């Protein structure tokens, strides 16, 4: 029984989150948290936050053993893009795009 956790509206692009998510995929939960704690940048913090949430959901809601949990699925998907306009020279318009992302992590006990 896989347990899932999501973080919606992360204020960075999917492209920046993807390396941190790729590191976590397929590893044990404690090992993945150790790796993410050594990684610089806010992307690792967001992924660690979701991973901790998924692990605590599995431990508290499904009574799974924390030491046997493994990340079965991890993905960073594109969320809605905030679009704004800014005045530029000679009456032109500059486009501002603020991407957001959705991080999904799924954990399950090892067989």
C-alpha positions as CSV (number, residue, x, y, z in Angstrom):
1,X,0.0,0.0,0.0
2,X,1.7,3.2,-1.2
3,X,1.4,6.4,0.8
4,X,1.5,9.7,-1.0
5,X,2.3,13.3,-0.1
6,X,2.0,16.4,-2.3
7,X,3.3,19.9,-2.1
8,X,1.5,22.3,-4.4
9,X,2.4,25.8,-5.5
10,X,6.2,25.5,-5.0
11,X,7.6,28.9,-6.1
12,X,10.2,27.5,-8.5
13,X,10.3,25.8,-11.9
14,X,10.1,22.1,-12.4
15,X,13.5,22.2,-14.0
16,X,15.1,23.4,-10.8
17,X,13.4,20.8,-8.6
18,X,14.1,17.8,-10.9
19,X,17.7,17.1,-9.8
20,X,16.7,16.9,-6.1
21,X,13.7,14.6,-7.0
22,X,15.9,12.3,-9.1
23,X,18.3,11.8,-6.2
24,X,15.5,10.6,-3.9
25,X,13.8,8.2,-6.3
26,X,14.3,4.5,-5.3
27,X,16.2,5.1,-2.1
28,X,15.3,4.4,1.5
29,X,13.7,7.3,3.3
30,X,16.4,7.9,5.9
31,X,19.1,7.7,3.3
32,X,17.3,10.1,1.0
33,X,16.8,12.6,3.9
34,X,20.5,12.4,4.7
35,X,21.5,13.1,1.1
36,X,19.0,16.0,0.9
37,X,20.3,17.6,4.1
38,X,23.8,17.9,2.5
39,X,22.5,19.3,-0.7
40,X,22.5,23.1,-1.0
41,X,19.6,25.2,-2.3
42,X,15.9,25.5,-1.6
43,X,14.9,22.7,-4.0
44,X,16.4,20.1,-1.6
45,X,14.5,21.7,1.3
46,X,11.1,21.5,-0.5
47,X,11.7,17.8,-1.5
48,X,12.8,16.9,2.1
49,X,9.7,18.6,3.4
50,X,7.4,16.4,1.2
51,X,9.5,13.3,2.0
52,X,9.1,13.8,5.7
53,X,5.4,14.3,5.3
54,X,5.0,11.1,3.3
55,X,7.0,9.2,5.8
56,X,5.0,10.5,8.8
57,X,1.8,9.7,6.9
58,X,2.9,6.1,6.4
59,X,4.0,5.8,10.0
60,X,0.9,7.3,11.6
61,X,-1.9,6.6,9.3
62,X,-0.9,3.1,7.9
63,X,1.2,1.9,10.8
64,X,4.2,1.1,8.6
65,X,7.7,0.7,9.9
66,X,9.8,3.9,9.3
67,X,13.1,1.9,8.9
68,X,11.6,-0.2,6.1
69,X,10.2,2.6,4.0
70,X,11.4,3.2,0.4
71,X,10.6,5.9,-2.1
72,X,8.7,4.2,-4.9
73,X,7.7,7.3,-6.9
74,X,8.9,10.8,-6.9
75,X,8.1,13.5,-9.4
76,X,8.1,17.2,-9.9
77,X,5.4,18.4,-12.3
78,X,4.6,21.8,-13.7
79,X,2.1,23.9,-11.9
80,X,0.3,27.1,-12.9
81,X,2.3,30.0,-14.3
82,X,1.8,33.4,-12.9
83,X,1.9,35.9,-15.8
84,X,2.5,39.6,-15.4
85,X,3.5,42.5,-17.6
86,X,6.0,45.2,-17.0
87,X,6.5,48.5,-18.9
88,X,9.6,48.7,-21.1
89,X,11.3,51.3,-23.2
90,X,9.5,53.0,-26.1
91,X,6.0,51.9,-25.0
92,X,6.7,48.2,-25.2
93,X,5.7,45.5,-22.8
94,X,8.0,43.0,-21.0
95,X,6.6,39.6,-20.1
96,X,7.2,38.2,-16.6
97,X,6.5,34.5,-16.0
98,X,6.6,33.1,-12.5
99,X,6.4,29.3,-12.8
100,X,5.3,27.1,-9.9
101,X,5.5,23.4,-9.4
102,X,3.9,20.4,-7.8
103,X,6.1,17.8,-5.9
104,X,4.7,14.3,-5.4
105,X,6.4,11.6,-3.4
106,X,5.1,8.1,-2.8
107,X,6.6,5.7,-0.2
108,X,6.0,2.0,0.5
109,X,7.4,-0.7,2.7
110,X,10.1,-3.0,1.2
111,X,9.0,-6.5,0.4
